[in-house]
């Protein structure tokens, strides 16, 4: 039986598997334009995203079935492989992201990604504003969400 080990910090050698998760998760988002080849995406993940962010991975037996990339106060990416969705892995990574950024997190999600929007709302994120997509590479309408910890003095 496969066991979930729990989130761990991504290593450079995880970049290939992170790219597989990213590509598989986005393949189901049929509204996304094809802007980059898979090879370009793999290069970007290995040489830009992983070294330039605080990246965490999680999955059964220490495999990479999901990842979260954190920037300064931002959750830049959270992707779960389609065959691993619904098992709590994304929620575990989101909880870790909140621990790592205790002052709060912001994120952008495509407006059309209603499943992700519901996920973030269930986990305490509130909608800040809807955008027209002018700020993202895909030029697709997006939603800015924010999570702030509850007032600890209340």
Rosetta blueprint (number, residue, H / E / L):
1 X L
2 X L
3 X L
4 X E
5 X L
6 X L
7 X L
8 X E
9 X E
10 X L
11 X L
12 X H
13 X H
14 X H
15 X H
16 X H
17 X H
18 X H
19 X H
20 X H
21 X H
22 X H
23 X H
24 X H
25 X H
26 X H
27 X H
28 X L
29 X L
30 X L
31 X L
32 X L
33 X L
34 X L
35 X L
36 X L
37 X L
38 X H
39 X H
40 X H
41 X H
42 X H
43 X H
44 X H
45 X H
46 X H
47 X H
48 X H
49 X H
50 X H
51 X H
52 X H
53 X L
54 X E
55 X E
56 X E
57 X E
58 X E
59 X L
60 X E
61 X L
62 X L
63 X L
64 X L
65 X L
66 X E
67 X E
68 X E
69 X E
70 X E
71 X L
72 X L
73 X L
74 X E
75 X E
76 X E
77 X E
78 X E
79 X E
80 X E
81 X L
82 X H
83 X H
84 X H
85 X L
86 X L
87 X L
88 X L
89 X H
90 X H
91 X H
92 X H
93 X H
94 X H
95 X H
96 X H
97 X H
98 X H
99 X H
100 X H
101 X L
102 X L
103 X L
104 X L
105 X E
106 X E
107 X E
108 X E
109 X E
110 X E
111 X L
112 X L
113 X L
114 X H
115 X H
116 X H
117 X H
118 X H
119 X H
120 X H
121 X H
122 X H
123 X L
124 X L
125 X L
126 X E
127 X E
128 X E
129 X E
130 X E
131 X E
132 X L
133 X L
134 X L
135 X L
136 X L
137 X L
138 X L
139 X L
140 X L
141 X L
142 X E
143 X E
144 X E
145 X E
146 X E
147 X E
148 X L
149 X L
150 X L
151 X L
152 X L
153 X L
154 X L
